[in-house]
Amino acid sequence: MNEFKEKDILKWIENLETTDEPQLPFYKKWWEELKFNINYWWNHSIIYPTRSFKKGISNLWKWRKIIWKDRWWDYYYLLEMLRFKLRDMEEHWGRDTHYVNDYKEKDVLKDLIADLEWMLDDDNEFKDGYNEEYKKRSKRFFSRLDRHHRKFWD
């Protein structure tokens, strides 16, 4: 019977030597878990929903003019919404993004916005070769958007 206890004690000592974490008494472990759970509950039940609600209200206010002008029967309004969204993303790009080479994507955003603004500009309709230029720019716009759209939503 003493042999059994000595083996257990040796295993326990080996486990103590291999673990880097200090062994906390039961009440301290319980207290740490309780603090973690309260912090988790507070953030996920109070803080995040409150921030989300405030951000939603600010987004509604920011998009109010675009949404008010929206009509279902014309693609112009769809392009107008896309331009607004791309401009908003370009404004925050590089400042609020968090990955390497995000400045390259900002250049792509600028080019997309330039093509989209040309397509939405009504004065260009009266120029010679408008249809060919529109086809060229819209093809370039949508192909670049298709290639890069996953990088814009990180």
C-alpha positions in Angstrom: 0.0 0.0 0.0 2.9 2.4 0.7 4.3 1.6 -2.7 1.0 2.7 -4.3 1.1 6.0 -2.5 4.7 6.6 -3.4 4.0 6.1 -7.1 1.1 8.5 -6.9 3.2 11.1 -5.2 6.0 10.7 -7.8 3.5 11.2 -10.6 2.1 14.2 -8.9 5.6 15.7 -8.5 6.3 15.0 -12.2 3.1 16.7 -13.2 3.9 19.7 -11.1 7.3 20.0 -12.8 5.9 19.8 -16.3 3.1 22.3 -15.9 4.0 26.0 -16.1 0.8 27.2 -14.6 0.8 27.7 -10.9 -1.7 25.4 -9.1 -4.5 27.6 -7.7 -6.6 26.6 -4.8 -10.2 25.7 -5.5 -11.7 29.0 -4.3 -9.3 31.1 -6.5 -10.1 29.0 -9.6 -13.8 29.4 -8.8 -13.3 33.2 -8.4 -11.4 33.5 -11.7 -14.0 31.6 -13.6 -16.7 33.7 -12.1 -15.0 36.9 -13.1 -14.5 35.6 -16.6 -18.1 34.6 -16.9 -19.4 37.9 -15.6 -17.1 39.8 -18.0 -18.2 37.6 -20.9 -21.8 38.1 -20.0 -21.4 41.9 -19.6 -19.7 42.3 -23.0 -21.9 40.0 -25.0 -25.2 40.9 -23.4 -24.8 44.6 -22.7 -21.8 46.2 -24.4 -21.9 44.6 -27.9 -25.7 44.9 -28.4 -25.6 48.6 -27.3 -22.7 49.4 -29.7 -24.4 47.5 -32.5 -27.6 49.4 -31.9 -25.8 52.8 -32.0 -23.9 51.8 -35.1 -27.1 50.7 -36.8 -28.7 54.1 -36.0 -25.7 56.0 -37.3 -25.7 53.8 -40.5 -29.4 54.6 -41.1 -28.6 58.3 -40.7 -25.6 58.1 -43.1 -27.6 56.2 -45.8 -30.8 58.1 -45.5 -30.4 60.2 -48.7 -29.4 57.2 -50.7 -32.2 55.0 -49.4 -34.8 57.8 -49.9 -33.8 58.2 -53.6 -33.8 54.4 -54.3 -36.2 53.1 -56.9 -36.6 49.5 -58.0 -37.0 50.1 -61.7 -33.6 51.5 -62.7 -30.0 50.2 -62.4 -28.8 53.7 -61.8 -29.9 53.6 -58.1 -28.1 50.3 -57.6 -24.9 51.9 -59.0 -25.5 54.9 -56.9 -25.6 52.7 -53.7 -22.5 50.9 -54.8 -20.7 54.2 -55.3 -21.7 55.4 -51.9 -20.5 52.1 -50.3 -17.2 52.1 -52.1 -16.6 55.7 -51.2 -17.3 55.0 -47.6 -14.9 52.0 -47.7 -12.2 54.0 -49.4 -12.5 56.7 -46.7 -11.8 54.2 -44.0 -9.3 52.0 -45.9 -5.8 52.0 -44.5 -6.8 53.7 -41.3 -9.2 51.0 -40.0 -7.9 48.0 -41.9 -5.5 45.5 -40.4 -3.5 43.5 -43.0 -0.4 43.8 -45.0 -0.6 45.6 -48.4 -4.0 47.1 -47.8 -2.8 50.3 -49.6 -2.9 48.3 -52.8 -6.6 47.6 -52.3 -7.2 51.3 -51.6 -5.8 52.0 -55.1 -8.1 49.5 -56.6 -11.0 51.1 -54.7 -10.0 54.5 -56.1 -10.0 53.1 -59.7 -13.4 51.4 -59.2 -14.9 54.6 -57.9 -13.4 56.6 -60.8 -15.0 54.2 -63.3 -18.3 54.1 -61.5 -18.4 57.9 -61.3 -17.8 58.1 -65.1 -20.6 55.6 -65.7 -23.0 57.6 -63.5 -22.0 61.0 -65.0 -24.9 62.2 -67.2 -22.8 64.6 -69.2 -20.9 61.8 -70.8 -24.0 60.5 -72.6 -23.7 63.3 -75.2 -20.1 62.6 -76.2 -19.1 60.7 -79.3 -18.3 57.1 -78.7 -20.1 57.0 -75.4 -21.6 53.5 -75.8 -18.2 51.9 -76.6 -16.5 53.7 -73.7 -19.4 52.8 -71.4 -19.1 49.1 -72.3 -15.3 49.2 -71.8 -15.5 50.9 -68.4 -18.4 48.8 -67.1 -16.6 45.6 -68.2 -13.4 46.8 -66.5 -15.4 47.9 -63.4 -17.3 44.6 -62.9 -14.3 42.4 -63.7 -12.1 44.2 -61.1 -14.9 44.2 -58.6 -15.3 40.5 -59.1 -11.6 39.9 -58.7 -11.2 42.0 -55.6 -14.5 42.0 -53.7 -13.4 39.3 -51.2 -10.5 41.5 -50.2 -12.8 44.4 -49.4 -14.8 42.4 -46.8 -12.3 41.4 -44.3 
